[in-house]
Amino acid sequence: MAGTQGFLAMFTIAVCFLLSGAQETVCNKEMIADIVFLVDGSGSIGQMNFQQIRQFLFTLVDSFDVAPDKVRIGLVQYSTRPRTEFLLNTFSEKQNILDYINRLPYKDGGTMTGEGLDFLLKELFVDRAGSRINDNVPQIAVVITDGKSQDNVQLHALELQKRGITLYAIGIGYGADKKQLKEIATKPDNQHLFSVSGFEALQGISQSIVQGLCTTVEEAKRQITHVDRNCSLATVADIVFLVDGSTSINAIDFKEVQMFLRRFIEGLDIGSDKVRVGLAQKKDKKPSNMAGTQGFLAMFTIAVCFLLSGAQETECHTVADIVFLVDGSTSISPIDFQEVQMFLRRFIEGLDIGSDKVRVGLAQFSDEPKKEFLLADNTEKSSLLEKVEQLQQLHGGTATGTAISFLQTEFFTKAAGSRADQRMPQIAVVLTDGDSLDDVVIPANELRKHGVLVYAIGVGEVDVGQIKAIANRPSKHFLNTLNNFQELQTLVQRLLKTVCVSMENRKIALFQKFADIFFMVDSNMTPTDFQQVRLLLIELANQLNPSSDTHRLGLAQFSQDTKVEFRLNTYKTKDEYVATFKKLKLRSSGGRHLGAALRHARAEFFTSSNGGRAEKGSFWSQ
């Protein structure tokens, strides 16, 4: 048990990460994707370790809803040469895939990972092999290797990524080349690159891999949905593409251009009275680099569609509490203050105002802050706009720090109309043109600790350091600096869109989380080690704060057989769990039948009669 306390932090982080995804399971039955595994079968692995790879693949595949119209699975094993084990359209039922994996023959040979990647591109991610790449179905490749490739991997990985294929890389042991793994994996590395110390550690990362794969698919689906929704708002537009058709672009890259155009146009509402599209080619010779064309598609489409729909001033249909803190100091001229009023009016016009929808509050500040109206004061958009029209500039100095503290104590409270206790997103928008006369760092930190997302808008020659200290991170999302007040009007739609996305993300983050967690404790340990485990369990209970409505806990000890100490529905409060952990006694030891214990857990621990909540999307942890 050396390093038990160090293990506590890591284990707690891991459990909390699992809990964060428990309420809304990403891997749902609507998930659609094509996933191909590229498995290293070289001689450095050996028969015993290859069995660990079989078990790992079995666990991953068993986590998906496999069907021809849902998740399709393909498998390639490689060593000196790649070999197709089965294509994406070979099997239509999960059990057939699992049976094949159980008897997957070990290949042996060298390590030609680059050739394996090229094989995926040409033989697996194509229509004839069952790939649905042309139907906008997410394409994912998972590369598993224990050694350094004897050929180049970077160019082949880049070709896959150019086709819009997301690459995961899993390196096993110290022989795996970190540099090559980074060349294979899609960026960012912390989402697509995994390393384990040995083959026996593969099972430990299986749930993280599954969660990552499902998140990749969900994000792709959201992008497509977002594109379609935005473009449907653009009822009338004329779009002309000017495409480079010079000889510097090779035939393969030009096919990428064609695919880009096809997928882009599929997202538009085409018609003579709707969106019209034109196309021209130019033949001027210039250097070409088509890398990342398909990955660029979604972002580019969203940008164009946003421009097309921006003139319609569409509403942000979500729920949140938003408070504006506006600088009214003397350094702002009356004409510029009118620009501030126009900005507020146009922003509010873009919100779906209502007592059960978006609530808006407004404070103005100079030397002292002033309440203009609270979140609870106006539930009709027309009354808000009238108050903004009547807004009178305060004049005076610029005490921004005092004003930010004022928001926390006077606006973001239940009495003022805040719905923080109902898990509604809390947002502040701070607009100023000058350096604060008082400290802003501590008040801004306190406001963020209060759960408020803070956007900052600095106009003119402001102290960028101060503005950054006010805004949430990352600055590119929460900080805007403008040259003058006239630029506020060009900011409205962009900021409105950013705030709306933040509100939706915040709603998901604030949604009540719950999980069913069952601990399985190996009773083959010394009393001293068991005392460390007991302390670990007590610490976890204090951090998770379990109850019958949030996190439910269960515990069993195992050796030759499995002995359940308490089930998921035995206790209802944290105090009961802590008291039980303190009295927990070590059972008699014997053999270590982990497989039998896991089968018992799968069959018994998470049933509804034992307190399991699988039907509500609760995460199963063992």
C-alpha positions as CSV (number, residue, x, y, z in Angstrom):
1,M,0.0,0.0,0.0
2,A,2.9,2.3,-0.5
3,G,1.8,5.6,-1.9
4,T,-1.8,5.1,-0.8
5,Q,-2.4,8.8,0.0
6,G,-0.9,9.8,-3.4
7,F,-3.3,7.3,-4.9
8,L,-6.2,8.9,-3.1
9,A,-6.0,12.2,-5.1
10,M,-5.6,10.4,-8.4
11,F,-8.5,8.0,-7.6
12,T,-10.7,10.8,-6.4
13,I,-10.1,12.8,-9.5
14,A,-10.9,9.8,-11.7
15,V,-14.1,9.0,-9.8
16,C,-15.2,12.6,-10.0
17,F,-14.5,12.7,-13.7
18,L,-16.8,9.7,-14.1
19,L,-19.5,11.3,-12.0
20,S,-19.3,14.5,-14.1
21,G,-20.6,12.5,-17.1
22,A,-23.1,10.4,-15.2
23,Q,-26.2,12.4,-15.5
24,E,-26.3,12.5,-19.3
25,T,-24.6,9.4,-20.6
26,V,-22.9,10.4,-23.9
27,C,-22.9,6.8,-25.2
28,N,-26.7,6.6,-25.8
29,K,-28.6,4.5,-28.1
30,E,-28.8,7.2,-30.7
31,M,-25.0,7.2,-31.2
32,I,-23.9,6.7,-34.8
33,A,-20.3,6.2,-35.8
34,D,-17.8,4.0,-37.7
35,I,-15.0,2.9,-35.4
36,V,-12.0,0.9,-36.7
37,F,-9.4,-0.5,-34.4
38,L,-5.8,-0.9,-35.7
39,V,-4.1,-3.4,-33.4
40,D,-0.4,-4.1,-33.2
41,G,0.3,-7.8,-33.5
42,S,4.1,-7.7,-33.7
43,G,6.5,-10.1,-32.1
44,S,7.3,-7.8,-29.2
45,I,3.8,-8.4,-27.7
46,G,3.7,-12.1,-27.2
47,Q,0.7,-14.5,-26.8
48,M,0.0,-13.7,-23.1
49,N,0.0,-9.9,-23.6
50,F,-2.1,-10.3,-26.8
51,Q,-4.8,-11.9,-24.6
52,Q,-4.9,-8.6,-22.7
53,I,-5.5,-6.8,-25.9
54,R,-8.3,-9.2,-26.8
55,Q,-10.0,-8.5,-23.4
56,F,-9.5,-4.7,-23.9
57,L,-11.1,-4.8,-27.3
58,F,-13.9,-6.9,-25.9
59,T,-14.6,-4.3,-23.2
60,L,-14.6,-1.4,-25.6
61,V,-16.9,-3.0,-28.2
62,D,-19.2,-4.3,-25.6
63,S,-19.8,-0.6,-24.5
64,F,-21.4,0.4,-27.8
65,D,-24.8,-0.2,-29.4
66,V,-23.6,-2.1,-32.5
67,A,-26.0,-2.2,-35.5
68,P,-25.8,-1.4,-39.2
69,D,-27.7,1.9,-38.6
70,K,-25.8,2.8,-35.3
71,V,-22.2,1.9,-34.4
72,R,-20.2,-0.1,-36.9
73,I,-17.0,-1.7,-35.9
74,G,-14.0,-2.7,-38.1
75,L,-10.7,-4.4,-37.0
76,V,-7.2,-4.5,-38.6
77,Q,-4.2,-6.3,-37.1
78,Y,-0.8,-5.3,-38.3
79,S,2.8,-6.3,-37.9
80,T,5.1,-6.4,-40.9
81,R,2.0,-6.3,-43.1
82,P,-1.6,-5.3,-42.2
83,R,-4.4,-7.8,-42.2
84,T,-8.2,-7.2,-42.3
85,E,-9.8,-9.1,-39.5
86,F,-13.3,-7.8,-40.3
87,L,-14.7,-4.7,-42.2
88,L,-17.3,-2.2,-41.0
89,N,-20.0,-4.1,-42.9
90,T,-18.9,-7.6,-42.0
91,F,-20.9,-8.1,-38.9
92,S,-24.3,-6.6,-38.1
93,E,-24.6,-7.9,-34.5
94,K,-22.4,-7.2,-31.5
95,Q,-22.2,-10.8,-30.4
96,N,-20.6,-11.9,-33.6
97,I,-17.9,-9.3,-33.2
98,L,-17.3,-10.3,-29.6
99,D,-17.0,-13.9,-30.6
100,Y,-14.4,-13.0,-33.2
101,I,-12.4,-11.0,-30.8
102,N,-12.3,-13.8,-28.3
103,R,-10.6,-16.1,-30.9
104,L,-8.6,-13.3,-32.6
105,P,-5.4,-15.0,-33.9
106,Y,-2.0,-13.4,-33.0
107,K,-0.1,-12.3,-36.1
108,D,3.6,-11.9,-35.0
109,G,6.2,-10.0,-37.0
110,G,7.6,-6.5,-37.3
111,T,6.0,-3.1,-36.5
112,M,4.9,-1.2,-39.6
113,T,2.4,1.2,-38.1
114,G,2.6,3.7,-41.0
115,E,1.6,1.0,-43.5
116,G,-1.2,0.0,-41.2
117,L,-2.6,3.6,-41.2
118,D,-2.4,3.7,-44.9
119,F,-4.3,0.4,-45.1
120,L,-7.1,1.9,-43.0
121,L,-7.5,4.8,-45.4
122,K,-7.6,2.7,-48.5
123,E,-9.3,-0.4,-47.4
124,L,-11.5,0.4,-44.3
125,F,-12.7,4.0,-44.6
126,V,-14.3,3.5,-48.0
127,D,-17.8,2.8,-49.1
128,R,-17.2,-0.8,-50.2
129,A,-16.0,-1.6,-46.6
130,G,-19.1,-0.2,-45.0
131,S,-17.8,3.3,-44.2
132,R,-20.5,6.0,-44.1
133,I,-18.0,8.9,-44.4
134,N,-20.1,10.4,-47.3
135,D,-23.2,10.4,-45.1
136,N,-21.4,12.7,-42.5
137,V,-21.2,9.8,-40.0
138,P,-18.2,10.3,-37.6
139,Q,-15.2,8.3,-38.6
140,I,-12.8,7.2,-35.8
141,A,-9.7,5.1,-35.8
142,V,-8.1,3.7,-32.6
143,V,-4.4,2.7,-32.9
144,I,-3.0,0.3,-30.2
145,T,0.7,-0.3,-30.2
146,D,3.6,-1.3,-27.9
147,G,6.6,-0.3,-30.0
148,K,8.3,2.2,-32.3
149,S,7.2,1.9,-35.9
150,Q,9.8,0.9,-38.4
151,D,8.2,3.2,-41.0
152,N,6.9,6.8,-41.2
153,V,3.6,7.4,-39.4
154,Q,3.1,11.1,-39.6
155,L,2.3,11.4,-43.3
156,H,-0.2,8.5,-43.2
157,A,-1.9,9.9,-40.0
158,L,-2.2,13.3,-41.7
159,E,-3.9,11.8,-44.8
160,L,-6.5,10.1,-42.5
161,Q,-7.1,13.4,-40.6
162,K,-7.5,15.2,-44.0
163,R,-10.4,12.9,-44.7
164,G,-12.0,14.0,-41.4
165,I,-11.1,10.8,-39.5
166,T,-10.4,11.2,-35.8
167,L,-7.4,9.3,-34.6
168,Y,-6.8,7.9,-31.1
169,A,-3.4,6.5,-30.1
170,I,-2.8,4.1,-27.2
171,G,0.8,3.4,-26.3
172,I,1.6,0.4,-24.1
173,G,4.8,0.1,-22.1
174,Y,8.1,1.9,-22.3
175,G,8.7,0.7,-25.8
176,A,6.0,2.9,-27.3
177,D,7.4,6.0,-29.0
178,K,5.8,9.1,-27.5
179,K,6.8,11.2,-30.5
180,Q,5.2,8.8,-32.9
181,L,2.1,8.5,-30.8
182,K,1.7,12.3,-30.9
183,E,2.1,12.3,-34.7
184,I,-0.7,9.7,-34.9
185,A,-3.2,11.2,-32.5
186,T,-5.6,14.0,-33.4
187,K,-5.1,17.2,-31.5
188,P,-5.4,17.9,-28.6
189,D,-3.2,15.1,-27.2
190,N,-4.9,15.1,-23.8
191,Q,-8.1,13.9,-25.4
192,H,-6.8,11.5,-28.0
193,L,-3.5,10.1,-26.7
194,F,-3.3,7.5,-23.9
195,S,-0.2,5.8,-22.5
196,V,-0.2,2.9,-20.0
197,S,2.7,1.3,-18.2
198,G,1.9,-2.3,-19.3
199,F,-0.7,-4.5,-20.9
200,E,-2.4,-5.3,-17.6
201,A,-3.2,-1.6,-17.2
202,L,-5.4,-1.5,-20.4
203,Q,-8.6,-2.4,-18.6
204,G,-8.1,0.6,-16.3
205,I,-8.4,3.1,-19.2
206,S,-11.2,1.3,-21.0
207,Q,-14.0,3.6,-19.6
208,S,-11.9,6.7,-20.4
209,I,-11.5,5.5,-24.0
210,V,-15.2,4.8,-24.3
211,Q,-16.1,8.2,-22.9
212,G,-13.6,9.9,-25.2
213,L,-15.0,8.1,-28.3
214,C,-18.6,8.9,-27.4
215,T,-17.7,12.5,-26.7
216,T,-16.1,12.7,-30.1
217,V,-19.2,11.4,-31.8
218,E,-21.5,13.7,-29.7
219,E,-19.4,16.8,-30.6
220,A,-19.5,15.9,-34.3
221,K,-23.3,15.5,-34.1
222,R,-23.7,18.8,-32.3
223,Q,-21.6,20.5,-35.0
224,I,-23.8,19.1,-37.7
225,T,-27.0,20.0,-35.9
226,H,-25.7,23.5,-35.2
227,V,-24.8,23.9,-38.8
228,D,-28.2,22.8,-40.0
229,R,-30.0,25.0,-37.5
230,N,-28.1,28.1,-38.4
231,C,-28.3,27.6,-42.1
232,S,-32.1,27.0,-41.9
233,L,-32.3,30.6,-40.5
234,A,-30.7,31.9,-43.7
235,T,-33.8,32.0,-45.8
236,V,-32.3,34.0,-48.6
237,A,-28.7,34.3,-49.7
238,D,-26.4,34.2,-52.7
239,I,-23.1,32.3,-52.1
240,V,-20.3,32.0,-54.8
241,F,-17.3,29.7,-54.3
242,L,-14.1,30.6,-56.1
243,V,-12.0,27.4,-56.2
244,D,-8.3,27.1,-57.0
245,G,-8.0,24.6,-59.9
246,S,-4.4,25.1,-60.7
247,T,-2.0,22.2,-61.5
248,S,-0.3,22.7,-58.1
249,I,-3.2,20.9,-56.5
250,N,-3.0,17.1,-57.1
251,A,-5.9,14.9,-58.0
252,I,-6.3,13.5,-54.4
253,D,-6.4,17.0,-52.9
254,F,-8.9,18.2,-55.5
255,K,-11.2,15.4,-54.4
256,E,-10.9,16.8,-50.9
257,V,-12.1,20.2,-52.4
258,Q,-15.0,18.4,-54.0
259,M,-16.0,16.6,-50.8
260,F,-15.8,19.9,-48.9
261,L,-18.1,21.6,-51.4
262,R,-20.6,18.7,-51.4
263,R,-20.8,18.5,-47.6
264,F,-21.1,22.3,-47.3
265,I,-23.9,22.6,-49.9
266,E,-25.7,19.7,-48.2
267,G,-26.0,21.9,-45.1
268,L,-27.8,24.7,-47.0
269,D,-31.5,25.2,-47.8
270,I,-31.1,25.5,-51.6
271,G,-33.8,27.0,-53.8
272,S,-34.5,29.7,-56.3
273,D,-36.2,31.7,-53.5
274,K,-33.9,30.5,-50.8
275,V,-30.1,30.0,-51.0
276,R,-28.5,30.2,-54.4
277,V,-25.0,28.9,-55.0
278,G,-22.5,29.6,-57.7
279,L,-19.1,28.1,-58.5
280,A,-16.0,29.3,-60.4
281,Q,-12.5,27.9,-60.8
282,K,-9.4,29.9,-61.2
283,K,-6.2,28.5,-62.8
284,D,-3.5,30.7,-61.4
285,K,-0.7,28.6,-60.1
286,K,0.1,28.9,-56.4
287,P,1.4,26.6,-53.6
288,S,-1.2,24.3,-52.2
289,N,-1.8,22.7,-48.8
290,M,-5.2,21.0,-48.5
291,A,-4.4,19.5,-45.0
292,G,-7.4,19.7,-42.7
293,T,-9.9,20.6,-45.3
294,Q,-12.7,18.4,-43.9
295,G,-11.9,19.4,-40.3
296,F,-12.3,23.0,-41.4
297,L,-15.7,22.4,-42.9
298,A,-17.9,22.6,-39.7
299,M,-16.3,25.7,-38.4
300,F,-16.4,27.5,-41.8
301,T,-20.0,26.5,-42.4
302,I,-21.0,27.8,-39.0
303,A,-19.2,31.1,-39.6
304,V,-20.9,31.6,-43.1
305,C,-24.3,30.6,-41.8
306,F,-24.0,32.9,-38.8
307,L,-23.2,35.7,-41.2
308,L,-26.3,34.9,-43.3
309,S,-28.6,34.6,-40.4
310,G,-27.1,37.5,-38.4
311,A,-29.3,40.2,-40.0
312,Q,-32.4,38.5,-38.6
313,E,-31.4,39.2,-35.0
314,T,-32.6,35.8,-33.9
315,E,-33.5,35.2,-30.2
316,C,-31.4,33.2,-27.8
317,H,-33.8,30.5,-26.6
318,T,-32.4,29.4,-23.3
319,V,-32.7,30.1,-19.6
320,A,-30.3,32.2,-17.5
321,D,-29.9,35.2,-15.2
322,I,-27.8,38.0,-16.9
323,V,-26.7,41.2,-15.1
324,F,-25.0,44.0,-17.0
325,L,-22.6,46.3,-15.1
326,V,-22.1,49.5,-17.2
327,D,-19.5,52.1,-16.7
328,G,-21.1,55.6,-16.4
329,S,-18.0,57.6,-15.5
330,T,-17.3,61.1,-16.8
331,S,-14.7,59.8,-19.3
332,I,-17.5,58.5,-21.4
333,S,-19.1,61.2,-23.5
334,P,-22.9,61.6,-23.8
335,I,-22.7,60.4,-27.5
336,D,-20.7,57.3,-26.5
337,F,-23.1,56.6,-23.6
338,Q,-25.9,56.5,-26.2
339,E,-23.9,53.8,-28.0
340,V,-23.9,51.8,-24.7
341,Q,-27.7,52.2,-24.5
342,M,-28.1,51.0,-28.1
343,F,-25.8,48.0,-27.3
344,L,-27.9,47.1,-24.3
345,R,-31.1,47.5,-26.3
346,R,-30.0,45.3,-29.2
347,F,-28.6,42.6,-26.9
348,I,-31.8,42.4,-24.8
349,E,-33.8,42.2,-28.1
350,G,-31.9,39.1,-28.9
351,L,-32.9,37.3,-25.6
352,D,-36.0,35.3,-24.9
353,I,-37.1,37.4,-21.9
354,G,-39.5,36.0,-19.2
355,S,-39.8,35.1,-15.6
356,D,-39.2,31.4,-16.4
357,K,-36.7,32.2,-19.3
358,V,-34.0,34.8,-19.4
359,R,-34.0,37.4,-16.6
360,V,-31.9,40.6,-17.0
361,G,-30.6,43.0,-14.4
362,L,-28.7,46.3,-14.9
363,A,-26.2,48.2,-12.6
364,Q,-24.4,51.4,-13.5
365,F,-21.2,52.5,-11.7
366,S,-18.8,55.4,-11.4
367,D,-17.5,56.3,-8.0
368,E,-20.3,54.3,-6.5
369,P,-22.6,51.6,-8.0
370,K,-26.3,52.1,-8.6
371,K,-29.1,49.7,-9.1
372,E,-31.0,50.4,-12.3
373,F,-33.2,47.3,-12.2
374,L,-32.9,43.9,-10.6
375,L,-33.4,40.4,-12.1
376,A,-36.9,40.2,-10.5
377,D,-38.1,43.7,-11.5
378,N,-39.0,43.2,-15.2
379,T,-40.3,40.0,-16.8
380,E,-41.4,41.7,-20.1
381,K,-39.0,42.6,-22.8
382,S,-40.8,45.8,-23.5
383,S,-40.4,47.1,-20.0
384,L,-36.7,46.3,-20.0
385,L,-36.2,48.2,-23.2
386,E,-38.1,51.1,-21.8
387,K,-35.8,51.2,-18.7
388,V,-32.7,51.1,-20.9
389,E,-34.1,54.0,-23.0
390,Q,-34.5,56.1,-19.8
391,L,-31.0,55.3,-18.5
392,Q,-29.3,58.4,-17.2
393,Q,-25.5,58.6,-17.1
394,L,-24.0,58.9,-13.5
395,H,-20.7,60.7,-14.2
396,G,-17.8,60.6,-11.8
397,G,-14.8,58.3,-11.3
398,T,-14.3,54.6,-12.1
399,A,-14.5,52.2,-9.1
400,T,-15.0,48.9,-11.0
401,G,-13.9,46.6,-8.1
402,T,-16.5,48.1,-5.7
403,A,-19.2,47.7,-8.4
404,I,-18.3,44.0,-9.0
405,S,-18.7,43.3,-5.3
406,F,-22.0,45.2,-5.5
407,L,-23.2,42.7,-8.1
408,Q,-22.5,39.7,-5.8
409,T,-24.3,41.2,-2.8
410,E,-27.2,43.0,-4.4
411,F,-28.0,41.2,-7.7
412,F,-26.9,37.6,-7.6
413,T,-29.1,36.8,-4.6
414,K,-32.5,35.0,-4.3
415,A,-34.1,38.2,-3.0
416,A,-33.0,40.1,-6.2
417,G,-34.4,37.4,-8.5
418,S,-31.4,35.1,-8.9
419,R,-32.2,31.5,-9.6
420,A,-28.8,30.1,-8.7
421,D,-30.5,27.7,-6.2
422,Q,-32.5,26.3,-9.2
423,R,-29.2,25.7,-11.1
424,M,-29.8,28.4,-13.6
425,P,-26.7,29.9,-15.3
426,Q,-25.5,33.1,-13.7
427,I,-23.8,35.6,-16.0
428,A,-22.3,39.1,-15.6
429,V,-21.3,41.4,-18.5
430,V,-19.0,44.2,-17.4
431,L,-18.5,47.1,-19.8
432,T,-15.9,49.8,-19.0
433,D,-13.7,52.3,-20.8
434,G,-11.1,53.2,-18.1
435,D,-8.7,51.9,-15.5
436,S,-10.3,51.1,-12.2
437,L,-9.4,53.3,-9.2
438,D,-9.7,50.3,-6.9
439,D,-8.7,46.6,-7.0
440,V,-10.7,44.3,-9.4
441,V,-8.8,41.0,-8.9
442,I,-10.3,40.0,-5.5
443,P,-13.9,41.1,-6.3
444,A,-13.8,39.3,-9.7
445,N,-12.4,36.1,-8.1
446,E,-15.1,36.2,-5.4
447,L,-17.8,36.7,-8.0
448,R,-16.5,33.7,-10.1
449,K,-16.3,31.6,-6.9
450,H,-20.0,32.5,-6.4
451,G,-20.6,30.6,-9.7
452,V,-21.0,33.6,-12.0
453,L,-19.6,33.6,-15.5
454,V,-18.0,37.0,-16.1
455,Y,-17.7,38.6,-19.5
456,A,-15.6,41.8,-19.8
457,I,-15.8,44.4,-22.6
458,G,-13.0,47.1,-22.6
459,V,-13.4,50.1,-24.8
460,G,-10.5,52.4,-25.9
461,E,-7.2,52.6,-24.0
462,V,-8.1,50.3,-21.1
463,D,-5.7,48.4,-18.9
464,V,-5.8,45.0,-20.6
465,G,-4.4,43.3,-17.4
466,Q,-7.3,44.6,-15.4
467,I,-9.9,43.5,-18.0
468,K,-8.3,40.0,-18.1
469,A,-8.5,39.8,-14.3
470,I,-12.2,40.5,-14.5
471,A,-13.2,38.1,-17.2
472,N,-13.4,34.3,-16.9
473,R,-10.9,32.1,-18.7
474,P,-10.2,31.5,-21.5
475,S,-9.9,35.2,-22.5
476,K,-10.7,34.5,-26.1
477,H,-14.3,33.5,-25.1
478,F,-14.9,36.0,-22.2
479,L,-12.9,39.1,-23.1
480,N,-13.6,41.6,-25.8
481,T,-11.5,44.8,-26.4
482,L,-12.8,47.5,-28.7
483,N,-11.2,50.6,-30.2
484,N,-14.3,52.8,-29.7
485,F,-17.9,52.7,-28.6
486,Q,-19.2,52.5,-32.1
487,E,-17.7,49.0,-32.4
488,L,-20.2,47.9,-29.7
489,Q,-22.9,47.5,-32.4
490,T,-20.7,45.1,-34.4
491,L,-20.1,43.1,-31.2
492,V,-23.8,42.5,-30.4
493,Q,-24.5,39.4,-32.5
494,R,-21.1,37.8,-31.8
495,L,-21.3,38.3,-28.1
496,L,-25.0,37.2,-28.0
497,K,-24.1,34.0,-29.8
498,T,-21.1,33.4,-27.4
499,V,-23.2,34.0,-24.3
500,C,-26.0,31.8,-25.6
501,V,-23.6,28.9,-26.1
502,S,-22.2,29.5,-22.6
503,M,-25.7,29.4,-21.1
504,E,-26.4,26.1,-22.7
505,N,-23.0,24.6,-21.6
506,R,-23.6,26.0,-18.1
507,K,-27.0,24.5,-17.9
508,I,-25.5,21.1,-18.6
509,A,-22.6,21.6,-16.1
510,L,-25.0,22.7,-13.4
511,F,-27.5,19.9,-13.9
512,Q,-27.7,17.7,-10.9
513,K,-25.3,14.8,-11.2
514,F,-25.7,11.4,-9.7
515,A,-24.0,8.0,-9.9
516,D,-24.2,4.5,-8.6
517,I,-20.7,3.4,-7.3
518,F,-19.9,-0.1,-6.1
519,F,-16.6,-0.6,-4.4
520,M,-15.0,-4.1,-4.6
521,V,-12.3,-4.6,-2.0
522,D,-9.7,-7.4,-2.2
523,S,-9.6,-9.1,1.2
524,N,-6.2,-10.5,0.5
525,M,-4.3,-7.8,2.3
526,T,-2.8,-7.1,5.7
527,P,-4.8,-5.3,8.5
528,T,-2.5,-2.3,8.1
529,D,-3.2,-2.0,4.4
530,F,-6.9,-2.5,5.1
531,Q,-6.8,0.4,7.5
532,Q,-5.5,2.6,4.7
533,V,-8.4,1.4,2.4
534,R,-10.8,2.2,5.2
535,L,-9.5,5.8,5.4
536,L,-9.6,6.1,1.7
537,L,-13.3,5.1,1.6
538,I,-14.1,7.5,4.4
539,E,-12.4,10.4,2.6
540,L,-14.3,9.6,-0.6
541,A,-17.6,9.5,1.2
542,N,-16.9,12.9,2.7
543,Q,-16.0,14.3,-0.7
544,L,-18.9,12.8,-2.7
545,N,-21.5,13.6,0.0
546,P,-23.6,10.6,-1.0
547,S,-27.4,10.3,-0.5
548,S,-30.3,8.3,-1.9
549,D,-31.0,11.2,-4.4
550,T,-27.4,11.8,-5.6
551,H,-24.5,9.3,-5.3
552,R,-25.4,5.9,-4.0
553,L,-22.6,3.6,-2.7
554,G,-22.3,-0.1,-2.3
555,L,-19.4,-2.3,-1.1
556,A,-18.3,-5.9,-1.3
557,Q,-15.2,-7.8,-0.3
558,F,-13.9,-10.7,-2.5
559,S,-11.4,-13.5,-2.3
560,Q,-12.6,-17.1,-3.1
561,D,-16.1,-15.8,-3.0
562,T,-17.9,-12.4,-2.9
563,K,-19.4,-11.0,0.3
564,V,-21.7,-8.0,0.0
565,E,-21.3,-5.6,2.9
566,F,-24.1,-3.2,1.8
567,R,-26.0,-2.5,-1.4
568,L,-26.8,0.7,-3.3
569,N,-30.1,1.2,-1.4
570,T,-28.9,0.2,2.1
571,Y,-28.0,3.7,3.3
572,K,-29.4,7.2,2.6
573,T,-27.0,9.7,4.1
574,K,-23.3,10.5,4.2
575,D,-23.2,10.0,7.9
576,E,-24.5,6.4,7.6
577,Y,-21.8,5.6,5.0
578,V,-19.0,7.1,7.0
579,A,-20.1,5.2,10.2
580,T,-20.2,1.9,8.3
581,F,-16.8,2.5,6.7
582,K,-15.3,3.2,10.2
583,K,-16.7,-0.2,11.5
584,L,-15.8,-2.2,8.3
585,K,-13.8,-5.4,9.2
586,L,-11.5,-7.3,7.0
587,R,-13.0,-10.6,5.8
588,S,-11.0,-13.9,5.8
589,S,-8.7,-14.2,2.9
590,G,-8.2,-17.1,0.4
591,G,-7.8,-17.2,-3.3
592,R,-8.3,-14.1,-5.5
593,H,-11.2,-14.9,-7.9
594,L,-11.5,-11.5,-9.5
595,G,-13.2,-12.7,-12.6
596,A,-16.0,-14.4,-10.6
597,A,-16.4,-11.3,-8.5
598,L,-16.8,-9.1,-11.6
599,R,-19.4,-11.5,-13.1
600,H,-21.2,-11.4,-9.8
601,A,-21.1,-7.6,-9.8
602,R,-22.4,-7.3,-13.3
603,A,-25.3,-9.6,-12.6
604,E,-26.3,-8.5,-9.1
605,F,-25.0,-5.1,-7.9
606,F,-26.7,-2.7,-10.2
607,T,-30.2,-4.2,-10.4
608,S,-33.2,-1.9,-9.6
609,S,-34.1,-4.2,-6.6
610,N,-30.6,-3.5,-5.2
611,G,-30.8,0.3,-5.7
612,G,-29.4,0.6,-9.2
613,R,-30.7,3.4,-11.4
614,A,-29.5,2.4,-14.9
615,E,-32.8,3.5,-16.4
616,K,-32.0,7.0,-15.3
617,G,-28.6,7.1,-17.0
618,S,-26.6,6.5,-13.8
619,F,-23.0,5.5,-14.3
620,W,-21.9,2.1,-13.2
621,S,-18.6,2.1,-11.4
622,Q,-16.9,-1.0,-10.0
